[in-house]
Amino acid sequence: AGMVLGEAAAAAIFTKTMSLAADMRGRMIGRGGSEVGKVEAAHGVSVDFGKGTDGLDVVVSGETEEAVDQALATLAARKELLQSEDAGKIVQPSVVVSTILVGRQRAMFIGKAGAAIQALEAQTGARIALRDAGIMITAADAEVVKSAQVVVLARLATLQLIP
């Protein structure tokens, strides 16, 4: 009977969870899973992302509680770094044009190899990015954002993407 208990103890898996904003998922995982892969390799754990009550749950599983705690600490530090980077970016004035582009519309707006959106950025001096909520326009100056918004709306009208 002692053998069975020993096997059960050896197979015990410790699991802990950390919550994460859904929009941070890709940056937490890293290109091709590189960031999560580093954490898994360094601590001998498994990291999974699942739907949480408010965003995402990052579930870390491992054979020892110490390994899981260390991996969570590493992930928490990355989350904090990304949040501080985001806080630095939010300082810039921005506006979201709530037109959501999908499929062919998105391709038309961006242009071949990004040429059309790059031309809009060059013309306006603003950063233009397609997001889930719409087209985000960001610049160091609020007036640049306003004039870029006019240019983006004109481009959408030209492409007949808005009435």
Secondary structure, DSSP 8 states (H G I E B T S, - for coil): -HHHHHHHHHT--EEEEEEE-GGGHHHHH-GGGHHHHHHHHHHTEEEEEEEETTEEEEEEEESSHHHHHHHHHHHHHHHHHHHHHHHHHHTS-EEEE-----HHHHHHHH-GGGHHHHHHHHHHSSEEEEETTEEEEE-SSHHHHHHHHHHHHHHHHHTTS--
